């Protein structure tokens, strides 16, 4: 069986293509029930839930996994590192599938930071120099950092999240005001991003460089055209000891060159 950690749309698409083109059984793992619904497809087994290294190794043994493909989100560094260690411990090949970053333009209001803590601090500083309005497009996973940031306490912070009960409950637990929650699934077009940033009077947009599939290009262009500050959280870097691909074509070229990574 081939295991695809599918935390992204392109990961789910790859899993389906592998099953169709090779005929091999495919296991897809996701974190949430919503992710499981998206991943459901004929010929694919879906496992839901968070996994530490021990659980990953148990899953490899239970399903007789012969190849592990990590197509988790580009910012899920812990998942990537753990999956690589699990594959190495079980003696099976590991492939990292990671979409390419969007090239960042020369823009005088573009700021690159290393993590969410730095992003929150800078967003608060920049917002207070303008109109105190911040728009977060970084999702719910690290929302606690922004919600608890002292730098943002006096700012109006709009947050775009997935409209699931689990995520909305998390926002409520963090005391995030419902009037500044935009609960809708992306990715979003240039026009929709521009309307959202404009209507909320955002002077600062915080984003990740999640690639074209993640809509990083349309967020960036919309914010630039509105002349507002853009804070980009840089991707975490994980040292990959084996193969890295960034598209289905690259993966299947690797597949052919390595006889199915056997």
C-alpha positions in Angstrom: 0.0 0.0 0.0 1.1 3.6 -0.7 0.4 6.2 2.0 -0.2 9.8 1.2 -0.3 12.4 4.0 -2.8 14.6 2.3 -3.1 17.9 4.1 -3.6 19.8 0.9 -5.8 19.8 -2.2 -2.8 18.9 -4.3 -2.1 16.0 -1.9 -5.6 14.6 -2.4 -5.3 15.0 -6.1 -2.0 13.2 -6.1 -3.5 10.3 -4.1 -6.3 9.9 -6.6 -3.9 10.0 -9.6 -1.6 7.4 -8.0 -4.5 5.0 -7.4 -5.8 5.5 -11.0 -2.5 5.2 -12.7 -0.8 2.4 -10.7 -3.8 0.4 -9.5 -2.2 0.1 -6.1 -4.1 0.5 -2.8 -3.7 4.0 -1.4 -4.0 5.1 2.2 -4.8 8.8 2.8 -4.5 10.4 6.2 -6.1 13.7 7.2 -6.6 15.5 10.5 -10.3 16.5 10.5 -13.6 14.9 9.5 -14.0 17.6 6.9 -10.7 16.6 5.4 -11.9 13.0 5.4 -15.0 14.0 3.4 -12.8 15.8 0.9 -10.4 12.9 0.6 -13.1 10.2 0.1 -12.7 8.5 -3.3 -13.1 5.0 -4.8 -10.1 2.8 -4.1 -8.7 5.0 -1.3 -8.7 4.2 2.4 -9.0 7.3 4.6 -7.7 7.5 8.2 -8.6 10.5 10.3 -6.7 11.9 13.2 -3.4 13.4 14.3 -0.4 11.1 14.4 2.8 11.1 16.3 5.8 9.1 15.2 4.8 5.9 17.1 1.3 6.1 15.5 2.8 6.6 12.1 5.0 3.6 12.4 2.0 1.5 13.7 0.0 2.6 10.6 2.8 1.6 8.3 2.9 -1.8 9.8 -0.9 -2.2 10.0 -1.4 -1.3 6.3 1.8 -2.8 5.0 2.8 0.5 3.6 5.8 0.3 1.2 6.0 4.0 0.3 5.2 7.2 2.3 4.5 10.4 0.5 4.2 13.5 2.6 1.9 16.0 0.9 1.1 17.9 4.1 0.9 21.7 4.1 4.1 23.6 3.3 4.0 25.0 6.8 3.4 21.7 8.6 7.1 21.3 9.4 6.5 19.0 12.4 4.4 16.6 10.3 7.1 16.5 7.6 9.9 15.8 10.0 7.9 13.2 11.9 6.8 11.4 8.8 10.4 11.3 7.5 11.6 9.8 10.7 8.8 7.2 10.8 9.6 6.1 7.2 13.3 5.9 8.0 12.6 3.8 11.2 10.5 1.4 9.2 12.9 1.2 6.3 10.5 2.4 3.6 11.1 5.1 0.9 10.0 8.7 1.7 9.0 11.4 -0.8 8.2 15.0 0.1 5.6 16.6 -2.2 5.6 20.3 -1.7 4.1 23.0 -3.9 6.5 25.7 -5.1 6.5 29.1 -3.4 5.2 32.2 -5.2 8.1 34.5 -6.1 7.9 37.7 -4.0 7.9 41.0 -5.8 9.9 44.1 -5.1 7.3 46.0 -3.0 8.1 48.7 -0.4 5.4 47.5 2.0 6.3 43.8 1.8 7.7 42.4 5.1 9.1 38.8 5.5 9.1 37.3 9.0 10.2 33.9 10.3 7.1 33.0 12.3 3.7 33.9 13.7 5.0 35.6 16.8 7.1 38.0 14.7 4.2 38.5 12.3 1.8 39.4 15.2 4.3 41.9 16.7 5.0 43.6 13.3 1.3 43.6 12.3 0.4 45.4 15.6 3.2 48.0 15.0 2.2 48.7 11.4 -1.5 48.8 12.1 -1.1 51.3 14.9 0.8 53.6 12.5 -2.2 53.5 10.2 -5.8 52.7 11.1 -5.5 49.7 13.5 -7.1 47.2 11.0 -5.4 43.9 10.4 -6.6 41.0 8.1 -5.3 37.5 8.8 -5.3 34.9 6.1 -3.1 32.5 8.1 -5.9 30.1 9.2 -6.9 28.7 12.6 -4.0 26.5 13.5 -1.9 29.3 14.9 -4.7 31.7 15.7 -4.0 31.5 19.4 -0.7 33.3 18.8 -2.5 36.3 17.2 -5.4 36.2 19.6 -3.1 36.4 22.6 -0.6 38.8 21.1 -0.3 42.0 23.2 0.8 43.9 20.1 -2.7 43.3 18.6 -4.8 43.9 21.6 -6.0 47.4 20.5 -6.4 46.5 16.9 -9.4 45.4 14.9 -8.3 42.0 13.6 -10.2 40.2 10.9 -9.6 36.5 10.6 -10.4 34.2 7.6 -11.0 30.6 8.6 -12.7 27.4 7.5 -16.4 27.3 8.3 -16.4 24.1 10.4 -17.9 23.6 13.9 -14.5 22.7 15.3 -12.8 25.8 14.0 -15.6 28.1 15.1 -15.5 26.6 18.5 -11.8 27.3 18.7 -12.4 30.9 17.8 -15.1 31.2 20.5 -12.7 29.7 23.0 -10.1 32.3 22.1 -12.8 35.1 22.6 -12.5 36.2 18.9 -15.5 38.4 18.1 -17.9 36.8 15.6 -18.2 40.1 13.8 -14.6 39.9 12.7 -14.6 36.3 11.6 -14.8 35.5 7.9 -15.8 31.8 7.8 -15.4 30.6 4.2 -13.3 28.0 2.4 -10.7 29.2 -0.1 -8.7 29.6 -2.2 -10.0 33.0 -3.3 -9.9 35.0 -6.5 -8.1 38.3 -6.8 -11.4 40.1 -6.9 -12.7 38.5 -3.7 -9.5 39.1 -1.8 -9.5 42.8 -2.9 -13.1 43.2 -1.8 -12.5 41.6 1.6 -9.3 43.7 2.2 -11.0 46.9 1.0 -14.3 46.4 2.9 -12.6 45.7 6.2 -10.4 48.7 5.7 -7.3 46.6 6.3 -4.0 48.4 6.5 -2.1 45.2 7.1 -2.6 41.7 5.6 -0.8 38.7 7.1 -0.3 35.7 4.9 1.8 32.6 4.2 3.5 31.8 1.0 1.4 28.7 0.4 1.9 28.7 -3.4 -0.5 29.1 -6.3 -2.8 26.3 -5.1 -3.1 28.1 -1.7 -3.9 31.4 -3.5 -0.8 33.3 -2.3 -0.5 35.1 -5.6 -4.0 36.6 -5.5 -3.7 37.7 -1.9 -0.5 39.4 -2.6 -1.6 41.2 -5.7 -4.8 42.4 -4.2 -3.0 43.8 -1.2 -0.4 45.5 -3.3 -3.0 47.1 -5.6 -4.7 48.5 -2.5 -1.3 49.9 -1.3 -1.4 48.1 2.1 1.3 46.4 4.1 1.8 42.7 3.5 3.5 40.5 6.1 4.6 37.1 4.7 5.5 34.4 7.1 8.4 32.5 5.6 8.2 28.7 5.1 9.8 26.6 7.8 12.7 24.6 6.5 12.9 20.9 7.1 16.0 19.0 5.8 14.7 16.3 3.5 17.0 13.4 3.1 15.4 11.9 0.0 13.3 12.9 -2.9 11.3 16.2 -3.2 8.8 16.9 -5.9 6.4 19.8 -6.5 3.9 18.5 -9.1 2.2 15.3 -10.2 4.3 15.3 -13.3 7.5 15.4 -11.2 6.2 12.6 -9.0 5.4 10.2 -11.9 8.7 11.0 -13.6 10.3 9.9 -10.3 8.1 6.9 -10.2 9.2 5.8 -13.7 12.9 6.5 -13.0 12.8 4.4 -9.8 10.5 1.6 -10.8 7.8 2.8 -8.5 10.4 3.6 -5.8 11.1 -0.1 -5.2 
